[in-house]
Amino acid sequence: MMKVKETINSLIAGIDGFSGISYKIHVDFFRNTFTVFEWKNKDNALPFTPLERKRIGSIEDFKNEIYLMKIWEWERSYRKEEGIILDGKYWSIKLNTKGKVYESEGIECFPHDWEQFCQAVEKLTGLPFR
């Protein structure tokens, strides 16, 4: 079991829905900031999206959850062995530490902590991440 003793600098994660909504988040732990994007295809978009006030969470709490999930231990790739996937979710994560970059991605196959990760992102951003 690999332990990360390095400081986490940043995290970039994305979910791309082939026929739906896509999300991307970039968290900069040094600047204590994050940016989140949401893209909708024409079938999921309304002519005008009403602006809402969002309650955002703490970057420090999010960072603590990342350490608990041990994302650096996730496999590099999660894929089903059978057939071709024409519709589904593609996701990716890039975790930058002081000394190393950890990357993981998958299509319709997820690490065991994936649901916990999505909930942590949603708590931080106030937006869905699924």
Long-range contacts (C-beta under 8 A, 24 or more apart in sequence): 1-73, 2-72, 2-73, 4-67, 4-70, 4-72, 4-97, 6-97, 6-98, 6-99, 6-100, 7-97, 7-98, 8-63, 8-66, 8-67, 8-95, 8-96, 8-97, 9-96, 9-97, 9-98, 10-95, 10-96, 11-66, 11-71, 11-93, 11-94, 11-95, 11-96, 12-93, 12-94, 12-96, 13-91, 13-92, 13-93, 13-94, 13-117, 13-121, 13-129, 14-91, 14-92, 15-89, 15-90, 15-91, 15-129, 15-130, 16-89, 16-90, 16-91, 17-41, 17-89, 18-86, 18-87, 18-88, 18-89, 18-90, 19-43, 19-87, 20-44, 21-128, 23-127, 23-128, 23-129, 25-121, 25-124, 25-125, 25-129, 27-59, 27-62, 27-124, 29-59, 29-63, 32-59, 32-60, 33-59, 34-59, 34-124, 34-125, 36-125, 36-127, 38-127, 54-125, 54-126, 54-127, 55-126, 56-124, 56-125, 56-126, 57-123, 57-124, 57-125, 57-126, 58-124, 59-124, 61-123, 61-124, 62-120, 62-121, 62-123, 62-124, 65-116, 65-120, 66-95, 66-120, 69-113, 69-116, 69-117, 69-120, 70-113, 71-95, 71-102, 71-104, 71-113, 71-117, 72-97, 72-100, 72-102, 74-102, 74-104, 74-111, 74-113, 75-104, 75-111, 76-103, 76-104, 76-105, 77-104, 77-105, 77-106, 78-104, 78-105, 78-106, 78-107, 78-109, 78-110, 78-111, 79-106, 79-107, 79-109, 80-107, 80-108, 80-109, 93-117
